[in-house]
């Protein structure tokens, strides 16, 4: 795949939309850890699921709305990609917080960057591709 200016613009818009899902993810993470006393891995897992639901709707409606795939088909593919992203996020959070002893918010920023790039590529090329 050649990375054109149009792809770059899509990536920027994907990031813009992702801010909303990411805010939901971080909100759940923060509330569960700071107010609920939940373990970081449980909190980031719950936050990830909430963020993925928000991101699917935003991406389906505003970025990849021209897809010819049915809602059911694109949602199934989106959540397969999200499940992979979930595992990448969980592994990154484990390594960064439990092994390297990084603060959970810093660790989440790194994990989010990793998942962002991976999910954009898979969602563009597979989930919403006609």
C-alpha positions as CSV (number, residue, x, y, z in Angstrom):
1,X,0.0,0.0,0.0
2,X,1.4,3.4,-1.0
3,X,0.9,6.0,1.7
4,X,-0.5,9.0,0.0
5,X,-1.6,12.4,1.2
6,X,-5.2,11.1,1.2
7,X,-4.1,8.2,3.5
8,X,-2.4,10.7,5.8
9,X,-5.5,12.8,5.9
10,X,-7.6,9.7,6.8
11,X,-5.1,8.9,9.5
12,X,-5.4,12.4,11.0
13,X,-9.2,12.2,10.9
14,X,-9.0,8.6,12.4
15,X,-6.9,10.2,15.2
16,X,-9.4,13.0,15.7
17,X,-12.3,10.6,16.0
18,X,-10.2,8.4,18.2
19,X,-9.8,11.2,20.7
20,X,-13.4,10.6,21.8
21,X,-13.1,6.9,22.3
22,X,-9.7,7.3,23.9
23,X,-11.2,9.9,26.3
24,X,-13.8,7.3,27.3
25,X,-11.1,4.6,27.7
26,X,-9.0,6.9,29.9
27,X,-12.0,8.1,31.9
28,X,-13.0,4.6,32.8
29,X,-9.3,3.7,33.5
30,X,-8.8,6.6,35.8
31,X,-12.1,6.3,37.6
32,X,-11.7,2.6,38.2
33,X,-8.1,2.9,39.5
34,X,-8.4,6.1,41.4
35,X,-11.9,6.0,42.8
36,X,-12.7,2.3,42.6
37,X,-9.3,0.9,43.6
38,X,-9.4,-1.6,40.7
39,X,-6.2,-3.2,39.4
40,X,-4.7,-1.3,36.4
41,X,-5.1,-4.3,34.0
42,X,-8.8,-4.7,34.8
43,X,-9.4,-1.0,34.5
44,X,-7.6,-0.6,31.1
45,X,-9.5,-3.7,29.8
46,X,-12.9,-2.2,30.8
47,X,-11.9,1.2,29.4
48,X,-10.7,-0.4,26.1
49,X,-14.1,-2.0,25.6
50,X,-15.9,1.2,26.2
51,X,-13.5,3.1,23.9
52,X,-13.9,0.5,21.1
53,X,-17.6,0.8,21.1
54,X,-17.4,4.6,20.8
55,X,-14.7,4.3,18.1
56,X,-16.7,1.8,16.0
57,X,-19.7,4.1,15.8
58,X,-17.7,7.2,15.0
59,X,-15.5,5.5,12.4
60,X,-18.5,3.8,10.7
61,X,-20.5,7.0,10.6
62,X,-17.9,9.6,9.7
63,X,-14.7,8.1,8.3
64,X,-15.5,4.8,6.6
65,X,-19.2,5.6,5.9
66,X,-18.8,4.9,2.2
67,X,-18.1,1.2,2.7
68,X,-20.2,-1.2,0.8
69,X,-19.9,-3.8,3.7
70,X,-23.0,-4.4,5.7
71,X,-23.2,-3.0,9.2
72,X,-23.0,-6.6,10.6
73,X,-20.0,-7.5,8.5
74,X,-18.0,-4.3,9.2
75,X,-18.9,-4.5,13.0
76,X,-17.7,-8.1,13.1
77,X,-14.4,-7.2,11.4
78,X,-14.0,-4.1,13.5
79,X,-14.4,-6.0,16.8
80,X,-11.9,-8.7,15.6
81,X,-9.4,-5.9,15.0
82,X,-10.4,-4.4,18.4
83,X,-9.8,-7.8,20.1
84,X,-6.3,-7.9,18.6
85,X,-5.8,-4.3,19.8
86,X,-7.2,-5.3,23.2
87,X,-4.5,-7.9,23.5
88,X,-1.7,-5.6,22.3
89,X,-3.0,-3.0,24.8
90,X,-3.1,-5.5,27.7
91,X,0.3,-6.9,26.9
92,X,1.9,-3.4,26.6
93,X,0.2,-2.3,29.9
94,X,1.5,-5.4,31.7
95,X,5.1,-5.0,30.5
96,X,5.1,-1.3,31.1
97,X,3.4,-1.2,34.5
98,X,4.2,-4.6,36.1
99,X,7.7,-5.3,34.6
100,X,9.1,-1.9,34.0
101,X,7.1,-0.2,36.8
102,X,6.0,2.8,34.7
103,X,3.1,4.9,35.9
104,X,-0.2,3.6,34.5
105,X,-1.1,6.8,32.7
106,X,2.3,7.0,30.9
107,X,2.1,3.3,30.1
108,X,-1.4,3.8,28.7
109,X,-0.2,6.7,26.4
110,X,2.5,4.3,25.0
111,X,0.0,1.5,24.6
112,X,-2.5,3.8,22.9
113,X,0.0,4.9,20.3
114,X,0.8,1.3,19.4
115,X,-2.8,0.3,19.2
116,X,-3.7,3.4,17.2
117,X,-1.3,2.7,14.3
118,X,-2.1,-1.0,14.2
119,X,-5.9,-0.6,14.2
120,X,-5.9,2.2,11.6
121,X,-4.1,0.0,9.2
122,X,-6.2,-3.1,9.8
123,X,-9.5,-1.2,9.8
124,X,-8.6,0.7,6.6
125,X,-7.4,-2.4,4.7
126,X,-9.7,-5.0,6.0
127,X,-12.7,-3.9,8.1
128,X,-14.1,-1.2,6.0
129,X,-12.6,-2.0,2.6
130,X,-15.2,-2.8,0.0
